[in-house]
Amino acid sequence: MGIKNDLEIRLQKLQQQGNFKNYLEQYPTDASTAAYFLIEIYNDGNIGGRSVIDAGTGNGILACGSYLLGAESVTAFDIDPDAIETAKRNCGGVNFMVADVSEISGKYDTWIMNPPFGSVVKHSDRAFIDKAFETSMWIYSIGNAKARDFLRREFSARGDVFREEKVYITVPRIYRHHSYDRARIEAVIFGVRNHSF
C-alpha cells in the first residue's frame, strides 16, 4: 500500500467535530483531499523534519497528518474551542491551541491552511494569508476556485508560486441550506515560497 493510501486510511478514522458553525465557515477537509495535499507538501520536502503550523485546524486533520509524516514539530490553532477539543482527541504530538489568527507569532518552516473561503465574510482568508507571510517560509493553501485569480495575485506579490492546481473537496450535508448529502466543491491548491525568508 502506498504512503498516500495509508495516510488517507488513518485520516478517515479521525473524529469530526459535532457542531459546525456556519459563521466561521467551518467545513471538514475530507481524508482523500487532505492526504493528497499533505503528500504533495511532503514530496516537496516541507513536512519531514520541518516545523509546521496548521492554520484553522478544525478537527486537526492536516496537523495530525503532518505529525504522521514526520514533521519535527506541529503547531495548530483554531478560534473554535470545540474544534480544538476534537483535534486534541484525534492525535497527540501536536501543540493544539485556541487562538485567532491575529494572535499567532513566531517563525515556522511550513504554513498549511484550508482557511475560510470568504463565502460568508468576504475576504476572511486575507488575515490567514497575511499571517502566513509574516511567519513562514513555505506556504500551502487550499482556496476557493472562484477566488483563484485573487489568490494568485496575493501570493505572487509576496512569493514565488511553484504549485497551483485544481482539486475537489467532498463536503457532507452539515448545514440547513445544503440540499445534497454530499457535494463536490471545486478548490485550488497553492504552494508558495515566501520572498521575505
N, C-alpha and C positions, 0 to 999 in steps of 0.2 A: 504494500500500500504506500502511495506517495505521501510526502510530507504535507501537501495541501489537503488531501483527503483525510489524513489522520487528524490534522488540526481542525478541520470542519466538524468531524465527528465529536471531538472533545468540546468544541464551542456550542454544538447543538444541545449539549447536556446542561448548559448554564441556565439558571433560573431567570425568568423575566420578572421585572418589577410588576406589581399588581395594579398600580394606579397611575396610568399615563396622564400627563397634564398637557392639554392642547395649547394653552397659553405659552408653554415652554417649548412647543413644537417637538414633543418627545415622540420619537418613533424608534422601534427596535431595529438594530442593524442585523439582518439575517446572517446565519452562520456561514452560508456559502459566499456571500459578498465579503464578509469580514475576513474569512480565510484567504480569499483571493487577494484582497487589499493588503493584508499583512504579509503574505508570501512575496508579493511584489516588492514591498519595503525591505523584507529580509534579504531577498536576492540582490537588492541594491547595496547591501552591506550596512543598512541603517537600523537594524534591530539588535542582532547578536553583538554583545559586548558594549552596547550603547546605553546612554541614559535617555529614557523615553518618557514623554509626557502625553497622556491621553486627555484631550480637552472635551468636556461634556460627556463623560464616560458612560452615562446611563447605567445599564446593568454590568458594565465593566468588560464587555466582550472584547474590545480592542486592547485594553490593558492586560487582561488575562492571557490573550493570545500572544502579546508581546513578551510577557513573562515566560510562557511556554516555549517561545522561540529563542530564549537565551539572552534577553536584554540584561545588561549589567544592573540597571535599576529601572523601576517603573513607578511613576507618579501619575495619579489620575484624579480628576476633580469633576464635580458636578454641583450645580446650585441647589439641587433637589436632595434633601436628606433621605427620602425614601429610596431613591435610586442608589445612593451610596450604601445604604444598609443592605440592599440586594447585592450590590457589587462585592461587598466585603464577604458575604456568604458564598459567593461564587469562586473566589480564589484568594489564597494567602500570597504573600510575597510581593504584594503591591501596596504602595502607600496611597490609600484612598482618602480623600478629604472633601468635605463640603465647602465649596468656595465659588464665588462669582469669578468669571474670567478676569475681571479688572484687578482682583486681589493676587493674581499669580505673579511670582517673581522668581529670580534665579536664572540659571543657564542650563540648557539641555541640548543633547545632540539632536534628538529627533522629536518633533511635534507631530502628533497624529490626531486627526479630528474628523468627526462626522457632525458638524455643528448644526444649529437651527438653519433651515434653508431660507428663512425670511418670508415664508408664506403668510404667517400671522402678524409678525412685526417686521416691517420692511428693513432690510439690511442688518438684521440681527446677527448675521455671520461676520459683520465687519469687525466687531470687537475681538472676535476669535482670530481673525487674520492679523490684526494689528499686534496682538499679544504674541502670536507665533513668531513674527519677525523681530519682536523685541527680545525674545528669549531663546530662540533655537536656530541651529544651522540648517537642518533638513526639515522641510515642512511637507506633510502629506495630508490631503484633504479630500473628502467626498463632498461634492456640492450638487446643487440643483442644476440639471442640464439646461433649464430655461435661463439660468444666470451665467452660462458658460463664458460669454464674452466679457461680462463684468469681472468674473473671477480671473480670467486670463489677464485682463488689464491690471487688476490689483496685484497679482502675483508677478507679472512681468516687470512691473515698475520697480520692484524691490528685490527681485531674484531671477535666477536662471531656471525657467520652466523646462524640465527634462522629461516629464511624463504628463500626458494628457490623453485620457481615454474614456470612452463611454462604458458605463456599466448599468445594470438594472438591479434595484433593490426590491425585494419582495416584502410588502407591508401587509400584515394581517388587519382584519377589521378590529380597531380598538376605540374608535370614536363614533358617536351617533351619526355624524354626517357621512360616514363611509357606507357605500352601497354594495360593496363586494366583500366576500370573505377574505379574499387575497387580491392585492393589486401589485402590478409591476411598475415601479416608478423609475423613469429614466434619470440617471445621475451621471456625474463626471468625476473622475479621479485626477487630481493634480499632484505632481511631485515637483518640489522647488528647492533649489539651493539658495540660501539667503546671502545676498551681497554683503551684508554687514559683518559676517563672521569670517 
